[in-house]
Amino acid sequence: MWYGHARRDLPWRGPDVTAWQILVSEFMLQQTPVARVAPIWLDWVARWPTPSATAAAGAADVLRAWGKLGYPRRAKRLHECATVIATEHGDRVPDDVEVLLTLPGVGSYTARAVACFAYQQSVPVVDTNVRRVVARAIHGLADAGNPSATRDMADVLALMPDDETAPVFSAALMELGATVCTARSPKCGVCPLTVCAWRVAGHPPATTAPRPSQRFAGTDRQVRGKLMDVLRASTSPVLREQLDVVWLTDTAQRDRALDSLLVDGLVEQTADGRFALCGEAD
């Protein structure tokens, strides 16, 4: 089988990786490339191998360990998720999709990914890569268009084998989209599929305009990241002046970014007006 020799050697695919560690990888991989996730994931699971170990850590330590992965609210939600699993599920990640969906930060894709990859269940796992492969191979379209949970799930479910190989099939489909049937430069010459409607149709172009790449420089996300860098580097609350100097280009934007961090609960303000990561304001 193609996947057996072509799959990437990713650390969360190891034989001894637990359901919790797979769940951690899924949190980290949201909107973040594999290359950036791998080293942080390795450090994370070595330090906090179980939900209870993660839950016992301070929220500030979790945010520091998250490092440069971006979207730090994911780290906060992962800490909350660990706490729920440790206290309400006996320190074991649930294996039922519907129960998984009740956990903080766990959505439809993540719940099914854990059920499939951690517990070898035959459930459809649909991400952007899978949607693109199905659009091309089955529907002859260059791209998948807008997502539809009902349609996308039905498409993948119709393709899945009705036996114990279904979890491997799901992983292979995802890998195919990530490494071969890519969005911009598909490698059709090495594709293992013998039938592809898009290839048969002569690779018709997309009918929808490509989504513009997301700009990072100068955005509130960048400013939030710079503020978080200062707070992660300090083990005690910092003065407002120490935060102000990180972004002098637009002081209103800087203030807005700081306010949003406070609203998100990632940053707290002490009684004397200093700032710290959540849990360190005392």
Secondary structure, 3 states (H helix, E strand, C coil): CHHHHHCCCCHHHCCCCCHHHHHHHHHHHCCCCHHHHHHHHHHHHHHCCCHHHHHHCCHHHHHHHHCCCCCCHHHHHHHHHHHHHHHHCCCCCCCCHHHHCCCCCCCHHHHHHHHHHCCCCCCCCCCHHHHHHHHHHCCCCCCCCCCCHHHHHHHHHHHCCCCCCHHHHHHHHHHHHHHCCCCCCCCHHHCCCCCCHHHHCCCCCCCCCCCCCCCCCCCHHHHHHHHHHHHHHCCCCECHHHHHCCCCCCHHHHHHHHHHHHHCCCEEECCCCCEEECCCCC
